Amino acid sequence: MRDYFNFKHIKGDLFGGLTAGIVALPLALAFGVSSGMGPDAGLYGAIFIAFFAALFGGTDTQISGPTAPMTAISMVVVAGLIAANDGDFESAIPTILSVFLLAGLFQIIMGFTGVGQYIKYIPYPVVSGFMSAIGIMILITQILPAIGYYPKEDTEFVNSFKPQAEAVLLEKILHEEAGKDILVLEDFQETIQRAGAISDSLIMVEAKTLASKEASGVIGAIKMFPKAIQQINWLEFWLALGTIIIIYGFKRITTAIPSTLIALIVMTSIAVGFSLNYQTISEIPTGLPIPHWEVFKEFSWAGIQPYIFTALTLSLLGAIDSLLTSVVADNVTKTKHNPNKELVGQGIGNSIASIFGGIPGAGATIRTIVNINAGGKTRLSGMIAGVLLLMILLTLGPVASKIPAAVLAGILVTVGIGVMDYKGLKAIPKMPKSEVLIMIVVLILASVWDLVYAVGIGLVLASLVFMKQIGDLTTRHSNISTLDQEPIWADEQNFPASFKENVFIKHVNGPLFFGSTSEFQILAKQIPKEACIVIIRTSKMTYIDQSGLYAMEDVLIELSRNNIQILFVGLNKYPKLMLESIDIIPDLVPEENVFENVSDSLTWIRSNFLMEIKSS
């Protein structure tokens, strides 16, 4: 308990937590709106993740909550599930929160199984492309609300979907009747009656769902931009622009007070004070957050199964985001975080937040730095930040409900600009072409197609490129030579001249795996049948996989058929165990033909094959 509640730095923790909570407030509201769940969901996520990730996490100064990357994926999940539920948000909520809960549980499992230590192996081009794609997504999707255009409220645009909406509703009736084994052609009267009962309001609801789907995402926003420009709401535009100007301008004056908070207060005060006719965010409920027990009561494995990979990606992204922030915190505070414990804490925070209707989050770098600079030293600072946000929810909910939607759009525009990886983008001219390709592929696919698949494809491409490079490197430095050639390694200088034409040396300079086996198999064809001995030098072969193992076996069998003796020199422990596991040693290469160094192999050759070599 002493480790959890160290009140030695309570003053610093109090100031750090309060400051970080104030910074988190506008971002939480904005991320909630951006996700499609509403500002209250962003606030709930910030409250529970900040508190419980700090309580159970492994980074003392970490401040957690909704972040841009997590919100970007959440937005995809929410939009997809609402569309799958015919635009009915209430029907989609249990499945949406189940996906968020599953992501949190995945993080807990990763923490307990020690996966945290492997997150660092995700290639930088994949992370860079993904982060830049998130920035582009947020930036482009916020242009429409920033100029006051909402597709669902565009009557002309929505009406254009009414014929399609009627067709969709009729198709649902036919599907329902087919499920009840009703033969439509024989009993079409019931179909006609049900179709006639479709009201204009139902058609309009379906048309709005189709319109929202058409205008969603980066591609949808780009399609709608010409129409939005024609119907620009100048009041909303100036509110958003004023927010952006204050955020960037106030930073030049001081960074002691969060510029996003100042922008939020100033622009909201102007809108409310002058009684402007503006679009507000959705109403934030007052009172304590209520658990969504339907997450468990209405849980459907069939409904959530298509989103398992999405939940896994969400959990991995949260893990990367959090652990990168933990590294930053370590560098500033000169401490050392516990990565697996941090994942458990993040998982618990995300799981609890999902039950209360919050969006998922992760460790937030800016909020964590703000906490440290304000004096935060222990996990109490993160817990205080969560409590502060809860107090704001309980006391200022009605006031927060008056915040202009355009102001949050302006905040998100600056978030989108800030989250892009400019370091990686600037390095494009200097990076290897293969890594540039990976980054661009991830960036484009994540921006216009699917974040989850983009990451998967990026990881596959990065793995293929890496394996090819390692295979090429191994092949380039591995060779076969006779002793009458210039010695490859220094310790080969002492071989007797009488061995030159009958002894061949194969150098394996690197791991023997499926990316390098094809070149290794050429070995048998390079050695003439009159050869007596092949020395395979493996001191630099630190790893061999199953493909390499069987390639080695094929080569050795071919050499044995030609009555060529094989000697291993410098065989490492792991490769030797692998060779013994399928009986290459001792069946093809006896134990006495395995030597630690060249000198021992030379002594053995002199004792066993000198006369044979001379006679040949």
C-alpha positions as CSV (number, residue, x, y, z in Angstrom):
1,M,0.0,0.0,0.0
2,R,2.9,2.3,0.6
3,D,3.9,2.1,-3.0
4,Y,0.3,3.0,-4.1
5,F,-0.4,5.8,-1.7
6,N,2.8,7.8,-1.0
7,F,1.7,11.1,0.4
8,K,5.2,12.5,0.6
9,H,4.7,14.5,-2.6
10,I,1.0,15.2,-2.1
11,K,1.3,18.9,-2.9
12,G,3.0,18.3,-6.2
13,D,0.6,15.5,-7.0
14,L,-2.4,17.7,-6.2
15,F,-1.2,20.5,-8.5
16,G,-0.1,18.0,-11.2
17,G,-3.4,16.2,-11.2
18,L,-5.5,19.4,-11.2
19,T,-3.5,20.9,-14.1
20,A,-3.6,17.6,-16.1
21,G,-7.3,17.3,-15.5
22,I,-7.9,20.8,-16.8
23,V,-5.9,20.1,-19.9
24,A,-7.8,16.9,-20.4
25,L,-11.3,18.4,-20.2
26,P,-11.6,20.1,-23.7
27,L,-9.8,17.2,-25.4
28,A,-12.1,14.6,-23.7
29,L,-15.2,16.4,-24.9
30,A,-13.8,16.8,-28.4
31,F,-12.7,13.2,-28.7
32,G,-16.1,12.1,-27.5
33,V,-17.8,14.1,-30.2
34,S,-15.3,12.9,-32.8
35,S,-15.9,9.2,-31.9
36,G,-19.6,9.5,-32.6
37,M,-20.4,8.6,-29.0
38,G,-21.0,12.1,-27.7
39,P,-19.1,14.4,-25.4
40,D,-20.2,12.6,-22.3
41,A,-18.5,9.4,-23.5
42,G,-15.3,11.3,-23.9
43,L,-15.6,12.6,-20.4
44,Y,-16.5,9.2,-18.9
45,G,-13.5,7.7,-20.6
46,A,-11.2,10.4,-19.3
47,I,-12.5,10.0,-15.7
48,F,-12.3,6.2,-15.4
49,I,-9.1,5.6,-17.5
50,A,-7.2,8.4,-15.7
51,F,-8.2,7.1,-12.3
52,F,-7.8,3.3,-12.7
53,A,-4.8,3.3,-15.1
54,A,-3.0,5.4,-12.5
55,L,-4.1,3.2,-9.6
56,F,-3.1,-0.1,-11.2
57,G,-0.5,1.0,-13.8
58,G,3.3,0.8,-13.9
59,T,4.2,4.5,-14.6
60,D,3.9,6.8,-11.6
61,T,3.4,10.0,-13.4
62,Q,1.3,8.8,-16.3
63,I,-2.0,10.6,-17.1
64,S,-4.3,8.5,-19.3
65,G,-7.5,9.2,-21.2
66,P,-8.9,9.4,-24.7
67,T,-6.2,10.1,-27.3
68,A,-6.3,10.9,-31.0
69,P,-5.2,7.4,-32.2
70,M,-7.6,5.6,-30.0
71,T,-10.4,7.9,-31.0
72,A,-9.7,7.4,-34.7
73,I,-10.2,3.7,-34.4
74,S,-13.2,4.1,-32.0
75,M,-14.8,6.3,-34.6
76,V,-14.6,3.5,-37.2
77,V,-16.0,1.0,-34.7
78,V,-18.9,3.3,-33.7
79,A,-19.8,4.2,-37.3
80,G,-19.7,0.6,-38.5
81,L,-21.9,-0.7,-35.7
82,I,-24.4,2.1,-36.0
83,A,-24.7,1.4,-39.7
84,A,-25.1,-2.3,-39.0
85,N,-28.0,-1.5,-36.6
86,D,-29.8,0.6,-39.2
87,G,-28.7,3.9,-37.8
88,D,-30.1,3.1,-34.3
89,F,-27.5,4.3,-31.8
90,E,-29.2,2.7,-28.8
91,S,-29.3,-0.7,-30.5
92,A,-25.6,-0.5,-31.4
93,I,-24.4,0.6,-27.9
94,P,-24.1,-2.8,-26.3
95,T,-22.0,-4.2,-29.1
96,I,-19.9,-1.0,-29.3
97,L,-19.1,-1.1,-25.6
98,S,-18.5,-4.9,-25.8
99,V,-15.7,-4.2,-28.4
100,F,-14.2,-1.5,-26.1
101,L,-14.5,-3.9,-23.1
102,L,-12.8,-6.7,-25.1
103,A,-9.9,-4.3,-26.1
104,G,-9.4,-3.6,-22.4
105,L,-9.4,-7.3,-21.5
106,F,-6.9,-7.9,-24.3
107,Q,-4.6,-5.3,-22.7
108,I,-4.9,-7.0,-19.3
109,I,-4.0,-10.4,-20.9
110,M,-1.0,-8.8,-22.7
111,G,0.2,-7.4,-19.4
112,F,0.0,-10.7,-17.5
113,T,1.6,-12.6,-20.4
114,G,4.5,-10.2,-20.7
115,V,3.7,-8.9,-24.2
116,G,4.6,-5.4,-23.2
117,Q,8.3,-6.0,-23.8
118,Y,7.6,-6.9,-27.4
119,I,5.7,-3.7,-28.4
120,K,9.0,-2.1,-29.1
121,Y,9.5,-4.4,-32.1
122,I,6.8,-2.7,-34.2
123,P,8.6,-1.0,-37.1
124,Y,8.8,2.7,-37.1
125,P,7.5,3.2,-40.7
126,V,4.2,1.4,-39.7
127,V,3.8,3.6,-36.6
128,S,4.8,6.8,-38.6
129,G,2.3,6.1,-41.4
130,F,-0.4,5.2,-38.9
131,M,0.1,8.4,-36.9
132,S,0.1,10.6,-39.9
133,A,-3.0,8.9,-41.2
134,I,-4.8,9.6,-38.0
135,G,-3.8,13.2,-38.2
136,I,-5.2,13.4,-41.8
137,M,-8.4,11.6,-40.8
138,I,-9.1,13.9,-37.9
139,L,-8.2,17.0,-39.9
140,I,-10.4,16.2,-42.9
141,T,-13.4,14.8,-41.0
142,Q,-13.5,18.0,-38.9
143,I,-13.6,20.4,-41.8
144,L,-17.4,19.9,-42.3
145,P,-18.4,20.6,-38.7
146,A,-15.9,23.5,-38.6
147,I,-17.8,25.2,-41.4
148,G,-21.2,24.3,-39.9
149,Y,-22.2,21.6,-42.4
150,Y,-24.0,18.5,-41.1
151,P,-25.1,16.0,-43.9
152,K,-28.0,14.7,-41.8
153,E,-29.4,18.2,-41.6
154,D,-29.1,18.9,-45.4
155,T,-32.7,18.2,-46.5
156,E,-31.9,18.1,-50.2
157,F,-29.0,15.7,-49.7
158,V,-31.1,13.4,-47.3
159,N,-34.1,13.4,-49.7
160,S,-31.9,12.1,-52.5
161,F,-31.6,8.9,-50.5
162,K,-35.3,8.4,-50.0
163,P,-35.8,6.0,-53.0
164,Q,-32.8,3.9,-51.7
165,A,-34.2,4.0,-48.2
166,E,-37.6,2.6,-49.4
167,A,-35.7,-0.2,-51.2
168,V,-33.7,-1.0,-48.0
169,L,-36.9,-1.1,-45.9
170,L,-38.7,-3.3,-48.4
171,E,-35.7,-5.6,-48.5
172,K,-35.8,-5.9,-44.7
173,I,-39.4,-7.0,-44.9
174,L,-38.6,-9.6,-47.5
175,H,-35.7,-11.0,-45.4
176,E,-38.0,-11.2,-42.3
177,E,-40.6,-13.0,-44.3
178,A,-38.1,-15.4,-45.7
179,G,-36.9,-16.1,-42.2
180,K,-40.5,-17.0,-41.2
181,D,-40.8,-19.3,-44.2
182,I,-43.4,-17.1,-45.9
183,L,-43.6,-17.6,-49.6
184,V,-43.9,-14.1,-50.9
185,L,-45.1,-15.0,-54.4
186,E,-47.9,-17.2,-52.9
187,D,-48.9,-14.9,-50.1
188,F,-47.8,-11.4,-51.3
189,Q,-50.8,-9.7,-49.8
190,E,-49.1,-9.6,-46.4
191,T,-46.0,-8.2,-48.0
192,I,-48.1,-5.4,-49.6
193,Q,-49.7,-4.6,-46.3
194,R,-46.4,-4.4,-44.4
195,A,-44.9,-2.3,-47.2
196,G,-47.8,0.0,-47.1
197,A,-47.3,0.5,-43.4
198,I,-43.9,2.0,-43.9
199,S,-44.3,5.7,-42.8
200,D,-42.6,8.7,-44.2
201,S,-40.8,9.1,-40.8
202,L,-39.3,5.6,-41.1
203,I,-38.2,6.4,-44.6
204,M,-36.6,9.7,-43.5
205,V,-34.8,7.9,-40.6
206,E,-33.3,5.4,-43.0
207,A,-32.5,8.1,-45.5
208,K,-30.6,10.0,-42.8
209,T,-28.7,6.8,-42.0
210,L,-27.7,6.3,-45.6
211,A,-26.7,10.0,-46.0
212,S,-24.5,9.8,-42.9
213,K,-22.9,6.7,-44.2
214,E,-22.2,8.3,-47.5
215,A,-20.6,11.3,-45.9
216,S,-18.6,9.4,-43.3
217,G,-14.8,9.0,-43.2
218,V,-12.2,10.8,-45.2
219,I,-13.6,9.9,-48.6
220,G,-17.1,10.9,-47.6
221,A,-15.9,14.3,-46.2
222,I,-14.0,15.0,-49.5
223,K,-17.1,14.1,-51.5
224,M,-19.3,16.4,-49.4
225,F,-16.8,19.3,-49.4
226,P,-18.1,21.1,-52.6
227,K,-21.7,20.9,-51.3
228,A,-20.6,22.1,-47.8
229,I,-18.7,25.1,-49.2
230,Q,-21.9,26.2,-51.0
231,Q,-23.8,26.0,-47.7
232,I,-21.1,27.3,-45.4
233,N,-22.3,28.7,-42.0
234,W,-20.1,31.7,-41.5
235,L,-20.9,31.9,-37.7
236,E,-19.8,28.3,-37.2
237,F,-16.7,28.9,-39.4
238,W,-15.6,32.0,-37.3
239,L,-16.1,30.1,-34.0
240,A,-13.9,27.3,-35.3
241,L,-11.3,29.7,-36.7
242,G,-11.3,31.8,-33.6
243,T,-10.6,28.6,-31.6
244,I,-7.7,27.6,-33.8
245,I,-6.2,31.1,-33.6
246,I,-6.4,31.2,-29.8
247,I,-4.9,27.8,-29.4
248,Y,-1.8,28.6,-31.5
249,G,-1.6,32.3,-30.5
250,F,-2.0,31.8,-26.7
251,K,1.0,29.4,-26.7
252,R,3.2,32.2,-27.9
253,I,2.2,34.2,-24.8
254,T,2.5,31.5,-22.2
255,T,2.4,27.7,-21.8
256,A,1.6,27.8,-18.1
257,I,-2.2,27.8,-18.9
258,P,-3.5,25.2,-21.5
259,S,-4.3,27.1,-24.7
260,T,-7.1,24.6,-25.6
261,L,-8.9,25.4,-22.3
262,I,-8.6,29.2,-22.9
263,A,-9.9,28.8,-26.4
264,L,-12.8,26.7,-25.1
265,I,-13.8,29.2,-22.4
266,V,-13.3,32.3,-24.6
267,M,-15.2,31.1,-27.6
268,T,-18.0,29.5,-25.6
269,S,-18.4,32.7,-23.6
270,I,-18.7,34.7,-26.8
271,A,-21.3,32.4,-28.3
272,V,-23.4,32.3,-25.1
273,G,-22.8,35.9,-24.0
274,F,-24.0,37.3,-27.4
275,S,-26.8,34.7,-27.6
276,L,-25.6,33.5,-31.0
277,N,-27.6,31.0,-33.0
278,Y,-25.0,28.2,-33.0
279,Q,-24.9,24.4,-33.0
280,T,-24.2,23.0,-29.5
281,I,-22.7,19.7,-28.6
282,S,-25.2,17.1,-27.4
283,E,-26.4,17.4,-23.9
284,I,-24.2,16.0,-21.2
285,P,-26.2,14.0,-18.6
286,T,-26.0,15.2,-15.0
287,G,-25.2,13.0,-12.1
288,L,-23.0,10.0,-11.6
289,P,-22.3,7.8,-14.7
290,I,-24.6,4.8,-14.9
291,P,-23.2,1.3,-15.7
292,H,-24.4,-0.2,-19.0
293,W,-25.2,-3.7,-17.7
294,E,-26.6,-4.5,-21.2
295,V,-23.0,-5.0,-22.2
296,F,-23.3,-8.3,-20.4
297,K,-27.0,-9.0,-20.6
298,E,-27.2,-8.5,-24.4
299,F,-23.8,-9.8,-25.2
300,S,-23.8,-11.6,-28.5
301,W,-20.7,-13.5,-29.6
302,A,-22.0,-13.5,-33.2
303,G,-22.4,-9.7,-33.1
304,I,-18.9,-9.1,-31.7
305,Q,-17.0,-11.8,-33.6
306,P,-16.3,-9.6,-36.8
307,Y,-14.8,-7.0,-34.5
308,I,-12.3,-9.2,-32.5
309,F,-9.4,-8.2,-34.7
310,T,-10.5,-4.5,-34.4
311,A,-10.6,-4.9,-30.6
312,L,-7.1,-6.5,-30.7
313,T,-5.8,-3.6,-32.8
314,L,-7.4,-1.1,-30.5
315,S,-5.7,-2.8,-27.5
316,L,-2.3,-2.9,-29.3
317,L,-2.5,0.7,-30.3
318,G,-3.4,1.7,-26.8
319,A,-0.4,-0.4,-25.5
320,I,2.0,1.3,-28.0
321,D,0.6,4.8,-27.2
322,S,0.8,4.2,-23.4
323,L,4.3,2.6,-23.4
324,L,5.7,5.4,-25.6
325,T,4.4,7.9,-23.2
326,S,5.9,5.9,-20.3
327,V,9.3,6.1,-22.0
328,V,9.0,9.9,-22.3
329,A,8.0,10.1,-18.7
330,D,11.0,8.0,-17.7
331,N,13.4,10.3,-19.6
332,V,12.0,13.3,-17.9
333,T,11.8,11.9,-14.3
334,K,14.8,9.6,-14.6
335,T,12.7,6.7,-13.4
336,K,11.9,3.2,-14.9
337,H,8.3,2.1,-15.6
338,N,7.0,-1.4,-15.5
339,P,5.6,-2.1,-19.0
340,N,3.5,-5.2,-18.2
341,K,2.0,-3.6,-15.1
342,E,1.2,-0.5,-17.2
343,L,-0.7,-2.6,-19.7
344,V,-2.7,-4.2,-16.9
345,G,-3.5,-0.8,-15.5
346,Q,-4.5,0.5,-19.0
347,G,-6.6,-2.6,-19.6
348,I,-8.5,-2.2,-16.3
349,G,-9.1,1.5,-17.0
350,N,-10.4,0.8,-20.5
351,S,-12.6,-2.1,-19.3
352,I,-14.2,-0.1,-16.5
353,A,-14.7,3.0,-18.8
354,S,-16.5,0.8,-21.4
355,I,-18.9,-0.5,-18.8
356,F,-19.8,3.1,-17.9
357,G,-20.2,4.1,-21.6
358,G,-16.8,5.8,-22.0
359,I,-14.6,5.7,-25.1
360,P,-11.2,3.9,-24.8
361,G,-7.9,5.7,-24.2
362,A,-4.2,5.4,-23.4
363,G,-1.4,7.2,-21.8
364,A,-1.4,10.8,-23.1
365,T,2.1,12.4,-23.6
366,I,1.1,16.0,-23.3
367,R,-1.0,15.5,-20.2
368,T,1.7,13.4,-18.6
369,I,4.4,16.1,-19.3
370,V,2.0,18.8,-17.9
371,N,1.6,16.7,-14.8
372,I,5.3,16.2,-14.3
373,N,6.0,19.9,-14.9
374,A,3.3,20.9,-12.4
375,G,4.9,18.7,-9.7
376,G,3.3,15.3,-10.1
377,K,5.5,12.5,-8.7
378,T,3.3,9.5,-7.9
379,R,0.2,7.7,-9.2
380,L,-2.0,9.9,-6.9
381,S,-1.6,12.7,-9.5
382,G,-3.4,10.6,-12.2
383,M,-6.1,9.6,-9.7
384,I,-6.6,13.3,-8.8
385,A,-7.0,14.2,-12.4
386,G,-9.8,11.6,-12.8
387,V,-11.6,12.9,-9.6
388,L,-11.4,16.5,-10.9
389,L,-13.1,15.5,-14.1
390,L,-15.8,13.7,-12.2
391,M,-16.4,16.8,-10.1
392,I,-16.6,18.9,-13.3
393,L,-19.2,16.4,-14.7
394,L,-21.3,16.6,-11.5
395,T,-21.2,20.4,-11.2
396,L,-20.7,21.8,-14.7
397,G,-22.6,19.3,-16.9
398,P,-25.3,21.8,-18.0
399,V,-22.8,24.5,-18.6
400,A,-20.6,22.2,-20.7
401,S,-23.7,21.2,-22.8
402,K,-23.7,24.8,-24.2
403,I,-20.2,24.5,-25.8
404,P,-20.4,25.1,-29.6
405,A,-19.8,22.1,-31.7
406,A,-17.6,24.3,-34.0
407,V,-15.3,25.1,-31.1
408,L,-14.7,21.4,-30.5
409,A,-14.1,20.9,-34.2
410,G,-11.5,23.7,-34.1
411,I,-9.8,22.0,-31.2
412,L,-9.7,18.7,-33.1
413,V,-8.3,20.4,-36.2
414,T,-5.3,21.5,-34.1
415,V,-5.1,17.9,-32.7
416,G,-5.1,16.5,-36.2
417,I,-2.3,18.9,-37.2
418,G,-0.3,18.1,-34.1
419,V,-0.6,14.3,-34.2
420,M,1.0,13.8,-37.6
421,D,4.5,12.4,-37.6
422,Y,6.5,15.3,-39.2
423,K,9.8,13.8,-38.2
424,G,9.0,10.7,-40.3
425,L,7.6,12.7,-43.2
426,K,10.7,15.0,-43.3
427,A,12.9,11.9,-43.4
428,I,11.3,10.5,-46.5
429,P,14.1,11.6,-48.9
430,K,16.8,10.1,-46.7
431,M,14.9,6.8,-45.9
432,P,15.4,3.5,-47.8
433,K,12.8,3.2,-50.5
434,S,11.3,0.0,-49.0
435,E,10.6,1.8,-45.7
436,V,9.2,4.8,-47.5
437,L,6.9,2.5,-49.4
438,I,5.7,0.8,-46.1
439,M,5.0,4.2,-44.5
440,I,3.1,5.5,-47.6
441,V,1.0,2.4,-48.0
442,V,0.0,2.5,-44.3
443,L,-0.7,6.2,-44.5
444,I,-2.9,5.9,-47.6
445,L,-4.8,2.7,-46.6
446,A,-5.4,4.0,-43.1
447,S,-6.6,7.3,-44.3
448,V,-9.1,6.2,-47.0
449,W,-9.8,2.5,-46.3
450,D,-9.4,0.8,-42.9
451,L,-7.1,1.6,-40.0
452,V,-7.0,-2.0,-38.8
453,Y,-6.2,-3.6,-42.1
454,A,-3.7,-0.9,-42.9
455,V,-1.7,-1.7,-39.8
456,G,-1.9,-5.4,-40.6
457,I,-0.7,-4.9,-44.1
458,G,2.0,-2.6,-42.9
459,L,3.3,-5.2,-40.5
460,V,3.3,-7.9,-43.1
461,L,5.1,-5.7,-45.6
462,A,7.7,-4.7,-43.0
463,S,8.2,-8.3,-42.0
464,L,8.7,-9.3,-45.7
465,V,11.1,-6.5,-46.3
466,F,13.1,-7.4,-43.2
467,M,13.3,-11.0,-44.0
468,K,14.4,-10.3,-47.6
469,Q,17.1,-7.9,-46.3
470,I,18.4,-10.4,-43.8
471,G,18.3,-13.2,-46.4
472,D,20.2,-11.0,-48.9
473,L,22.7,-10.1,-46.2
474,T,23.3,-13.7,-45.2
475,T,23.6,-14.8,-48.9
476,R,25.9,-11.9,-49.8
477,H,28.3,-12.7,-47.0
478,S,28.0,-16.5,-47.2
479,N,30.2,-18.3,-49.8
480,I,32.0,-21.4,-50.8
481,S,35.6,-21.5,-51.8
482,T,38.5,-23.9,-52.3
483,L,41.7,-23.5,-50.3
484,D,43.7,-22.4,-53.3
485,Q,41.7,-19.2,-53.2
486,E,42.5,-16.3,-50.9
487,P,41.5,-17.3,-47.4
488,I,38.2,-15.8,-46.3
489,W,38.9,-15.8,-42.6
490,A,42.3,-15.3,-41.0
491,D,42.5,-18.7,-39.2
492,E,42.4,-20.4,-42.6
493,Q,45.9,-19.3,-43.4
494,N,47.5,-22.5,-41.9
495,F,45.8,-25.1,-44.1
496,P,48.4,-27.3,-45.9
497,A,48.8,-26.7,-49.6
498,S,48.2,-30.4,-50.2
499,F,44.5,-29.9,-49.2
500,K,43.8,-27.2,-51.7
501,E,42.0,-29.1,-54.4
502,N,40.1,-31.6,-52.3
503,V,38.8,-29.5,-49.3
504,F,36.1,-27.0,-49.7
505,I,34.9,-24.4,-47.1
506,K,31.4,-23.1,-46.8
507,H,30.9,-19.9,-44.7
508,V,27.5,-19.2,-43.3
509,N,27.5,-15.6,-42.2
510,G,24.2,-15.2,-40.6
511,P,20.9,-16.9,-39.7
512,L,19.8,-19.8,-41.9
513,F,16.1,-19.3,-42.3
514,F,13.4,-19.5,-45.0
515,G,14.6,-16.2,-46.5
516,S,18.1,-17.5,-47.2
517,T,17.7,-21.3,-47.8
518,S,17.5,-21.1,-51.6
519,E,21.1,-19.9,-51.9
520,F,22.3,-22.4,-49.3
521,Q,20.8,-25.2,-51.3
522,I,23.0,-24.3,-54.3
523,L,25.9,-25.5,-52.2
524,A,25.6,-29.2,-53.3
525,K,25.7,-28.2,-56.9
526,Q,28.8,-26.0,-56.5
527,I,31.0,-28.8,-55.1
528,P,32.6,-31.3,-57.6
529,K,32.1,-35.0,-57.0
530,E,35.9,-35.5,-56.6
531,A,35.9,-33.4,-53.5
532,C,36.7,-35.3,-50.3
533,I,35.8,-32.9,-47.5
534,V,33.4,-29.9,-47.0
535,I,34.0,-27.8,-44.0
536,I,30.8,-25.8,-43.0
537,R,31.8,-22.9,-40.8
538,T,28.8,-21.9,-38.7
539,S,30.2,-19.7,-35.9
540,K,28.1,-16.7,-37.3
541,M,25.0,-18.8,-37.8
542,T,23.3,-17.9,-34.5
543,Y,19.8,-19.1,-35.6
544,I,18.3,-21.7,-37.8
545,D,14.5,-22.2,-38.4
546,Q,12.6,-25.2,-39.7
547,S,13.1,-24.2,-43.3
548,G,16.8,-23.8,-42.8
549,L,17.0,-27.1,-41.0
550,Y,15.5,-29.1,-43.8
551,A,17.5,-27.1,-46.4
552,M,20.6,-28.1,-44.5
553,E,19.4,-31.7,-44.4
554,D,18.9,-31.9,-48.2
555,V,22.3,-30.5,-48.8
556,L,24.0,-32.9,-46.4
557,I,22.2,-35.9,-47.9
558,E,23.3,-34.9,-51.4
559,L,26.9,-34.5,-50.2
560,S,26.8,-37.9,-48.4
561,R,25.6,-39.6,-51.6
562,N,28.8,-38.4,-53.3
563,N,30.8,-39.8,-50.4
564,I,31.9,-36.4,-49.2
565,Q,32.7,-36.0,-45.6
566,I,31.1,-33.0,-43.8
567,L,32.7,-31.2,-40.9
568,F,31.0,-28.5,-38.8
569,V,33.2,-25.9,-37.3
570,G,32.0,-23.4,-34.6
571,L,28.5,-24.7,-34.3
572,N,26.5,-22.6,-31.8
573,K,24.4,-24.2,-29.1
574,Y,20.9,-23.5,-30.5
575,P,21.6,-24.5,-34.1
576,K,23.3,-27.7,-32.7
577,L,20.2,-28.6,-30.7
578,M,18.0,-28.1,-33.7
579,L,20.3,-30.3,-35.9
580,E,20.2,-33.0,-33.2
581,S,16.4,-32.8,-32.9
582,I,16.0,-34.3,-36.4
583,D,19.1,-36.5,-36.2
584,I,21.3,-34.6,-38.7
585,I,23.7,-35.1,-35.9
586,P,24.8,-37.9,-35.6
587,D,23.1,-39.6,-38.7
588,L,24.6,-37.4,-41.4
589,V,27.3,-35.7,-39.5
590,P,28.8,-37.8,-36.7
591,E,29.5,-36.1,-33.3
592,E,33.3,-36.5,-33.9
593,N,32.9,-34.4,-37.1
594,V,31.8,-31.3,-35.1
595,F,34.6,-29.1,-34.0
596,E,34.9,-25.9,-32.0
597,N,37.7,-24.3,-34.1
598,V,39.6,-24.7,-37.4
599,S,42.7,-26.1,-35.7
600,D,40.8,-29.1,-34.3
601,S,39.3,-29.8,-37.7
602,L,42.7,-29.5,-39.4
603,T,44.1,-32.1,-36.9
604,W,41.3,-34.4,-37.6
605,I,41.7,-34.1,-41.4
606,R,45.5,-34.9,-41.1
607,S,44.7,-38.0,-39.0
608,N,41.9,-39.4,-41.1
609,F,42.2,-38.2,-44.7
610,L,45.7,-37.1,-45.5
611,M,46.7,-40.3,-47.2
612,E,43.4,-40.5,-49.1
613,I,43.7,-36.9,-50.3
614,K,47.3,-37.4,-51.5
615,S,46.5,-40.6,-53.3
616,S,43.5,-38.9,-55.0
